[in-house]
């Protein structure tokens, strides 16, 4: 009999833990810098020099993982996602969106259904008040090929423009091995509208100094790839020009041959 209350207590504790895990406290709006994303992998195309959406991540103020039980992914979404939320690595946008919904979006359902989740994310990205590249360019802190950036300067410029503290994440550049700006996080309340300060729980990884490259320096592999693409492009143009010349010559000789035959047969008739 003594074990029964103990078993019930364990069950209640497990149930309570499950309920706590199912809740989120705020959103991390994670935007990535594509040249840094493509630093360590071969992207299908030259990465755009603009911040693109990585994801809107329901988060909490602890290390306890969330349990996510939202509806299955439905590929019918807002067309603007192709511009602001592309898969810069493989170009498979639908697969990227599915991954983000399955991994993060389902943690916000409820209260956000899938359409509301993606629309909320898009609303943040297209809000000119949160245009990170414009904010940093205006402050004279945009991407550069050489200069080192200070964490405090980047953070301060965004905080001055938005009124709230962002989070910065860095990765290692595959060529230079230096720490580079990879992602910037804006934090929002559970309603997905109210901007709040990001804390250490946002997963800040940048050191006090880092680089922010406008594009990736060419490695030997990428240089060969670009040269190959350039040569293929030039060969295609040469083939097109050659076919045009060949067609012109064929038409010219055809006209002459046809004209000669016409002239010859006409003279015979006159005789």
C-alpha positions as CSV (number, residue, x, y, z in Angstrom):
1,X,0.0,0.0,0.0
2,X,2.9,2.3,0.7
3,X,4.1,2.2,-2.8
4,X,0.9,3.4,-4.4
5,X,1.1,7.0,-3.4
6,X,4.8,7.0,-4.5
7,X,3.8,5.7,-8.0
8,X,1.0,8.3,-8.2
9,X,3.4,11.0,-7.3
10,X,5.9,9.9,-10.0
11,X,3.1,9.8,-12.5
12,X,1.9,13.3,-11.5
13,X,5.5,14.6,-11.7
14,X,5.9,13.1,-15.2
15,X,2.6,14.6,-16.3
16,X,3.6,18.0,-14.9
17,X,6.9,17.9,-16.7
18,X,5.2,17.0,-20.0
19,X,2.9,20.1,-19.6
20,X,5.8,22.4,-18.9
21,X,7.7,21.1,-21.9
22,X,4.8,21.7,-24.1
23,X,4.9,25.5,-23.4
24,X,7.0,28.2,-25.0
25,X,7.8,31.6,-23.6
26,X,8.8,33.7,-26.6
27,X,9.9,33.5,-30.3
28,X,13.4,33.8,-31.8
29,X,13.2,35.4,-35.2
30,X,16.4,34.0,-36.7
31,X,17.8,35.7,-39.9
32,X,20.9,34.3,-41.6
33,X,23.5,36.0,-43.7
34,X,23.7,33.7,-46.8
35,X,27.4,34.3,-47.6
36,X,28.2,33.0,-44.2
37,X,25.8,30.1,-44.5
38,X,27.5,29.0,-47.7
39,X,31.0,29.3,-46.2
40,X,31.3,25.7,-45.2
41,X,29.0,24.1,-47.9
42,X,28.7,24.3,-51.6
43,X,25.5,26.3,-52.3
44,X,23.6,25.7,-55.5
45,X,24.0,29.4,-56.5
46,X,25.8,32.6,-55.4
47,X,24.3,33.5,-52.1
48,X,22.3,36.8,-52.0
49,X,23.7,39.7,-50.1
50,X,20.6,40.2,-47.9
51,X,19.4,38.7,-44.7
52,X,17.0,35.8,-45.3
53,X,14.8,34.0,-42.9
54,X,16.2,30.9,-41.1
55,X,13.1,30.4,-39.0
56,X,10.8,31.6,-36.3
57,X,11.6,29.5,-33.3
58,X,9.4,29.1,-30.2
59,X,11.7,29.1,-27.3
60,X,11.8,29.1,-23.5
61,X,14.0,30.6,-20.8
62,X,15.6,27.2,-19.9
63,X,17.3,24.3,-21.6
64,X,14.2,22.1,-21.4
65,X,13.2,21.0,-24.9
66,X,9.7,21.8,-26.2
67,X,7.3,19.1,-27.2
68,X,5.8,20.0,-30.6
69,X,2.5,18.4,-31.8
70,X,1.2,20.7,-34.5
71,X,-0.5,19.7,-37.7
72,X,1.4,18.1,-40.7
73,X,3.0,20.5,-43.2
74,X,0.8,21.8,-46.0
75,X,2.8,23.1,-48.9
76,X,0.2,25.8,-49.9
77,X,1.9,28.9,-48.6
78,X,2.5,32.6,-49.2
79,X,4.4,33.2,-52.5
80,X,6.6,35.9,-50.9
81,X,8.3,33.2,-48.9
82,X,10.4,32.4,-52.0
83,X,12.0,35.8,-51.8
84,X,12.5,36.1,-48.0
85,X,12.8,32.5,-46.9
86,X,14.7,30.7,-49.6
87,X,16.8,27.5,-49.2
88,X,20.1,29.1,-50.1
89,X,22.0,25.8,-49.9
90,X,20.0,23.5,-52.2
91,X,17.3,25.7,-53.6
92,X,14.6,23.4,-52.4
93,X,12.4,25.9,-50.6
94,X,9.5,23.6,-49.9
95,X,11.7,21.1,-48.2
96,X,13.3,23.9,-46.1
97,X,9.9,25.2,-45.0
98,X,8.7,21.7,-44.1
99,X,11.8,21.2,-42.0
100,X,11.3,24.5,-40.2
101,X,7.6,23.8,-39.6
102,X,8.2,20.3,-38.4
103,X,11.1,21.3,-36.1
104,X,9.8,24.6,-34.8
105,X,6.5,25.8,-36.1
106,X,4.6,22.8,-34.7
107,X,5.7,24.0,-31.2
108,X,3.6,27.1,-31.7
109,X,0.4,25.2,-32.8
110,X,-1.7,26.1,-30.9
111,X,-2.1,29.1,-30.9
112,X,-0.6,29.6,-34.4
113,X,-1.8,27.4,-37.2
114,X,0.6,26.9,-40.1
115,X,-0.6,29.8,-42.2
116,X,-0.5,32.1,-39.2
117,X,3.0,30.9,-38.3
118,X,4.5,31.6,-41.8
119,X,2.6,34.9,-42.2
120,X,3.8,36.1,-38.8
121,X,7.4,35.3,-39.8
122,X,7.0,37.1,-43.1
123,X,5.4,40.1,-41.4
124,X,8.5,40.5,-39.2
125,X,10.9,40.2,-42.1
126,X,9.1,42.7,-44.3
127,X,8.6,45.3,-41.6
128,X,11.0,48.1,-42.5
129,X,11.6,48.8,-38.7
130,X,13.3,45.4,-38.5
131,X,15.3,45.7,-41.8
132,X,18.7,44.6,-40.3
133,X,20.8,45.3,-43.3
134,X,19.4,48.8,-43.7
135,X,19.8,49.5,-40.0
136,X,23.5,48.5,-40.0
137,X,24.3,50.1,-43.3
138,X,22.8,53.4,-42.0
139,X,25.1,53.1,-39.0
140,X,28.1,52.5,-41.2
141,X,28.4,48.9,-40.0
142,X,27.5,47.0,-43.1
143,X,29.3,44.0,-44.5
144,X,32.9,44.5,-45.6
145,X,35.7,42.5,-47.2
146,X,38.3,43.5,-44.6
147,X,37.2,45.4,-41.5
148,X,36.6,43.7,-38.1
149,X,33.3,44.4,-36.5
150,X,32.6,44.8,-32.8
151,X,29.8,42.9,-31.1
152,X,28.9,45.9,-29.0
153,X,28.7,48.2,-32.1
154,X,26.4,45.8,-34.0
155,X,24.2,45.1,-31.0
156,X,24.1,48.8,-30.1
157,X,23.0,49.9,-33.6
158,X,20.2,47.4,-33.8
159,X,19.1,48.3,-30.2
160,X,19.1,52.0,-31.0
161,X,16.9,51.4,-34.1
162,X,14.5,48.9,-32.6
163,X,14.5,49.7,-28.9
164,X,15.4,46.1,-27.9
165,X,18.6,44.0,-27.6
166,X,19.3,41.4,-30.4
167,X,21.4,38.3,-30.3
168,X,24.3,37.6,-32.6
169,X,25.5,34.2,-33.8
170,X,28.8,33.5,-35.5
171,X,30.3,30.5,-37.3
172,X,33.8,29.9,-38.6
173,X,34.7,30.9,-42.1
174,X,35.8,27.8,-44.0
175,X,38.6,29.6,-45.9
176,X,40.0,32.2,-43.4
177,X,39.1,30.2,-40.2
178,X,38.0,33.5,-38.7
179,X,34.7,34.0,-36.7
180,X,32.1,35.6,-38.9
181,X,28.6,37.0,-38.5
182,X,26.2,34.2,-39.4
183,X,22.8,35.0,-37.8
184,X,21.0,37.8,-36.1
185,X,18.1,37.1,-33.7
186,X,15.3,39.4,-32.8
187,X,13.1,38.2,-30.0
188,X,9.3,38.5,-29.8
189,X,6.7,37.9,-27.2
190,X,4.4,34.8,-27.6
191,X,2.0,36.9,-29.7
192,X,4.6,37.2,-32.5
193,X,4.2,41.0,-32.6
194,X,5.8,42.6,-29.5
195,X,9.6,42.9,-29.7
196,X,11.4,42.1,-26.5
197,X,15.1,41.9,-25.4
198,X,17.0,38.7,-26.3
199,X,18.7,37.0,-23.4
200,X,21.5,34.5,-23.1
201,X,19.0,31.8,-23.8
202,X,18.9,33.0,-27.4
203,X,22.1,31.0,-28.1
204,X,24.5,33.9,-28.6
205,X,27.8,32.6,-30.0
206,X,29.7,35.6,-31.4
207,X,32.9,36.8,-29.7
208,X,33.6,40.5,-29.0
209,X,35.2,40.8,-32.4
210,X,34.4,39.1,-35.7
211,X,34.3,39.7,-39.5
212,X,31.2,40.3,-41.6
213,X,32.0,39.6,-45.2
214,X,30.0,41.0,-48.1
215,X,30.8,37.7,-50.0
216,X,32.9,34.7,-49.4
217,X,36.5,34.6,-50.5
218,X,37.0,32.1,-53.3
219,X,38.5,28.8,-52.3
220,X,40.3,26.6,-54.9
221,X,37.2,24.4,-55.2
222,X,34.8,27.3,-55.6
223,X,37.1,29.1,-57.9
224,X,37.3,26.1,-60.2
225,X,33.5,25.8,-60.0
226,X,33.0,29.4,-61.0
227,X,35.5,29.1,-63.8
228,X,33.8,26.0,-65.1
229,X,30.4,27.7,-65.0
230,X,31.8,30.7,-66.8
231,X,33.4,28.5,-69.5
232,X,30.1,26.6,-69.9
233,X,28.3,29.9,-70.3
234,X,30.8,31.2,-72.8
235,X,30.8,27.9,-74.8
236,X,27.0,28.1,-74.9
237,X,27.2,31.6,-76.4
238,X,29.9,30.5,-78.9
239,X,27.7,27.6,-80.0
240,X,24.8,29.9,-80.4
241,X,26.8,32.3,-82.5
242,X,28.2,29.5,-84.6
243,X,24.8,28.1,-85.3
244,X,23.6,31.6,-86.3
245,X,26.5,32.0,-88.7
246,X,26.0,28.5,-90.1
247,X,22.3,29.3,-90.6
248,X,23.1,32.6,-92.4
249,X,25.5,30.9,-94.7
250,X,23.0,28.1,-95.5
251,X,20.3,30.7,-96.3
252,X,22.7,32.7,-98.5
253,X,23.8,29.7,-100.5
254,X,20.3,28.5,-100.7
255,X,19.1,31.7,-102.2
256,X,22.0,31.8,-104.7
257,X,21.4,28.2,-105.8
258,X,17.6,28.7,-106.1
259,X,18.2,31.9,-108.1
260,X,20.7,30.2,-110.5
261,X,18.3,27.4,-111.2
262,X,15.4,29.8,-111.8
263,X,17.5,31.9,-114.1
264,X,18.8,28.8,-116.1
265,X,15.4,27.3,-116.6
266,X,13.9,30.7,-117.6
267,X,16.6,31.2,-120.4
268,X,15.9,27.7,-121.8
269,X,12.3,28.5,-122.2
270,X,13.1,31.8,-124.1
271,X,15.2,29.9,-126.6
